[in-house]
Amino acid sequence: MGRRLRTVGVVPLALLPFALLGCGLGGDDKADGGPTRVPVQEAATKARERVQAYLDAMAAKDPAAGRNQLCATMQAGFDAAATGPNGDFADHFKVPATTITDIRTGAKGQEVSTTVTVSVGAKKATRSLLFTVTRDGADWCIAGEEPGGHTPVPSVTP
């Protein structure tokens, strides 16, 4: 009886490595279409590209180009507000200057801090906006926009 019990316990342990391979551990995630880990530098670059494209679309008053930078979950809200009186693409706003000031990893994706200068007639105002950029399948998109942002991390020179 003792030998049979030991054999029953050894078989599941021997099969464990094969079961883990089926869960993606030890396998090549790219080959099976599963999720892949993105290097921090690539994530920051993709986030910068998406936000810069959105800011450029704001300056050009091109809502379609701006909408293309957004995740699908944000597009309905964008369609309802983008060209409204306080929307990013409102006709009476001009966007003479935009700057990306900081990019860092946050809880929901890459957080891209910006400053946007908006003018209406002779009046100008500069505001901080924080964009959250995330990966959606194989592509990147803006998943959030809110007032505020991060203070840039001071660079350290040796």
Secondary structure, 3 states (H helix, E strand, C coil): CHHHHHHHHHHHHHHHHHHHHHCCCCCCCCCCCCCCCCCHHHHHHHHHHHHHHHHHHHHHCCHHHHHCCECHHHHHHHHHHCCCCCCCCCCCCEEEEEEEEEEEEECCEEEEEEEEEEEECCEEEEEEEEEEEEEECCEEEEEEEEECCCCCCCCCCC
